[in-house]
């Protein structure tokens, strides 16, 4: 077992990675290692004492040096979805490199209820990454982050503008959680001394149906919004017609279908257990971002 104490965050220049590092710095945890393909994007953190290193998941040869000296590692899922199989290969390379580098514990940001799929997919990648960690000698924490509340700012302004919110979730609920709550939770788990293996669903305070969401958006924007339930393929075609690449449309539709089966409707106390704060509700988040909805109205 390694005696390394450093806390390492992969993909640290992304929105979530930066928030995790801010939380670690605020907690005075560390030392902190941050890996990224482009260290210049983390120059501000380097100036604050973070050890910024090159770590390119597309080039596994960079990972030995990137992970050296790390005791605990946060593996943030990559955004390589366009090429089937690439993201899973990246994750498997990272798990192998972490094991070889003597990392003690990996915190992996996963998704709700991952399962294998016939073809490469976002949810299938999460399942097989979890399996790679389970088959390793590493300690691990799977943080199954539910869908970010922040993403609603990509869909609700258009829904307010048109008066229609489309989904393939049916009447099932979805427990949105803010990216900030996920980042604080990940930082707390990473900085802890937990050395075993655990699965934690990271959720908001309560699930909402898309009927609830449409009503809430309408209340805040001052304009009625109606939820329109559509079949999965209809939603997929609508997203592609709106300009989304097929791989992204497929991922979003799959989340809706899983939500319609109840996979996203659970509620846990994980955020409060690990951060000491209640998770931010969808209502409070949208009220704080009211300008985005009112402008659309």
N, C-alpha and C positions, 0 to 999 in steps of 0.2 A: 504494500500500500504506500502510495506517495505521501510525503509530508508537505506537498505544495499547498500554498494558501491562497494564491491569486484567483480572482474571480474573472472569468473570461466571457465576453459577450460577442457572439458572431453577428455578422450583418449589422454592425453597430451604427452605420451611417443612415439606416432607414428610420422611419418615423418612430416605430416602436423601440428599436435599439437605442436611439438617442434618449428616449424617455426613461428606459431602464437605467442607463448610465447616470442620468441626472438623479434618479432615485437612489442609486448606490452612493453617489457623491454626497447627497444630502444626508444619508445615513452614516457617512464616514466609514463605509464598508470597503474592503479591499485588502491588498492592492488590486487594481482593476486593469485588465487587458482588454482592448477593443480591437477586433479584426475587421478588415474591410478590403475591398479590391483597390480602393483609392484613398490612401491615408490623408491626402490633402483635405478630404471632406470632414476629417475629424481633428483638424489642427486646433480648434478651440478646446477640445478635450485634452489634447496633448499638452497644451499650455497650462492645464489644471492638474497635471500629474498623471493622466491616464497613459498607459503604455500602449501606443497605437502601432499595430502591426499589419503587414500585408497578409491576407488570407483569402485565397481565391478558390472557391469550391469547384470551379471548372478546371483547376490545376492542383490536384491533390498533393503534388510535390511541395506546395507552399505551406501545407498544413502542419507538418512536423515542427517547423520553426515557429509558426503562428501559435501553436498550442503548448509549446514548451513552457514548463513551470506553472501551468494552470492546475488548480486543485478541483475547481468546480466550473462548469461550462454551461452557458445558456445557448442552446441551438435554436436559432430563430429560422423558421421555415423560409426557404428562398422563394423568389417570385418567378422561377423558371418553369412556367406552365405551357409555353407555346410549343416546345419540343417534347413529345411523349417520352417519358422515361428519364429525362435529364435531371429533374429535381430529385427523384428518388436516388439516382446514382450519386448526386451531390451529397445527399444526406447520409447515404451508406458510407461514402468516403470520409465524411466528417466523424461518424461514429467509430470507424476503424482507426482514424488518426488520433481521436481522443483516447481510445484504449491503449494505443501504442505509446502515447505521450505520458501515460501514467495519471491521466485525469481520474479523479475519484467518483465524481457525480456529474451527470448530465441532466439539465432541465430542458425539456423539449416542449416547444409550443406547438401543440397539436390542435385538433378540432373535435367537435362533439361526435360521439359514437362512430369512430372510424371503422371502416370495413373494407375488405378487398373487393375490387371491381374487375370485370372481365377485361377492360382496357385501362390504360394509364389514365388516372384521374387525380384531382386534388385530394379527395377523401381517401382514395386508395394509396396515394403516396404517404399520407399520414399513418395509415394502418401499417404499411410495410416498414416505415421508419420506426414506429413503436416496436415492431417485431424484431428489427435489427438491434435495438437497444436491449430488448428483453433477452435476446440470445447472447449478448455480450457479458463481460465480467463487471461492467460498470454498475454503480448505483444510479438510479434515475427517478425523475419526477416528470410525469406527463401532465402538462397543463393544457387541458382541453378547453381552449378559449372559445366561447360562443361568439356569434357574429358581432362585430364592432358596431356600437351605436353610431359612431362617427360616419359609417358608410351611408346612413340614412340621409346625410346631407347631399349625397349624390343622386338620390331618387326622389326624396320628398319635395324639393323645390319644383321639379317638373310635374309631380302629382298635384301640387297646389295650383300650378299654372293651368293645368288641363282639367282639374277637378276629378281626376281618376287615378287611382293607385292600383296597379295590376300585380297579382302574385299567383303562384301555384301552391300556396300553403293551405288553401281551403279555410277551414275554421280553426285550425290548430294554432297554438301559441309559439312564440319565439322569445327567448330571454336575452335580449340585447345587453351587451356590456361595453363600457367605454374602453377605448384603447389605453387611456391613462390608468384606469383601474387594472387592466391586464398588465401594464408595464410595472406598476407598483407591486402587484402580486408576484410577478416573475422576479423582480429584484429581491423581494423578501425571501422567496424560496431559494434563490441562488445564494444569498448571503447567510442562510441558515446553516445549522450543523446537521440537518437531516441526512442520514447516510444510507437509508434503505431504498425501497422502491414503492412509489405511490402514484395513484391516478387521481387528479383533482379537476373537476369541472369548474371552470371560472365563468360565473354567470352574473347577470344583473339581479336586481331585487325581486323581479316578478315577470313572468312571460306576458306578452301582449299578442293578441290576434291582429291580423292586418285590418280587420274592421275597427278594432281599438285604435290602431295606428292612424288610420285615415281620419277618424273622428278627432283624435288628438291634434293632428297636423292642421285640420280645419279650424279647430278652436284657437290655436295659437296664431294662425295666419289670418283668421277672420274671414274665411271663405270655405264653403262646403267642399269636402273631398269624399268621394265614394270609393270603397274597395271593390274592385272587379276581379272575381276569381276566374282564372283561365286554366286550361290544361297545360301541362308541362311543355309540350311541343309548341303550343301557341305562344307561350311566354318566350321560349327560345327564339322563335322566328321574329318576335317583336324586338328582342334585344339585339339580334343580328341586324335587323332593319334599322335600328337606332345607331348602328355603327360599331357595336362591340365585336371583337374578334370571336370566332366560334368557340375557341378554348375557354374564353372568359364567360361567354354565354352559357356554355355547358356547366361550368363550375357554379354559377349563380343559380341555374335551374336545379342542379343537384341539391343545393342547400335548401331550396324551396320544397323540393320533393321530400327530403329528409325531415324538414320541419312539419310537413303535412302528416307524417307518420308519428309525430310526437317526440322525435329525438331531441328537439331544441327547446322543449317546454319545461325542463326541469329547473329547479331552483336550489342553489347551495349557498352555504355561508362562507365559502372559500375566501372571497375578497376580504371580508371583515376579519376572518380568522387570521389571515396573514398580514393585513395592513392596519388593522385596528379601525378602519373606516367602513361605513356602509357604502355599497356600490351606488354610483349615480344612476338615478332612474332615467328612463327615456324622456319623461315629461320635463325633468329638470334640465337635461341636456338640450332638449329642443327649445326650452325657454331661454337658455343661455345663448342659443344660436338663432334666436327669433328673427333676427334681421334677414337671414338667408331665406326664410319662409315668407316673410312679409314682402320682401322685394319681389319674390316670384308671383305673389298674389297681385 
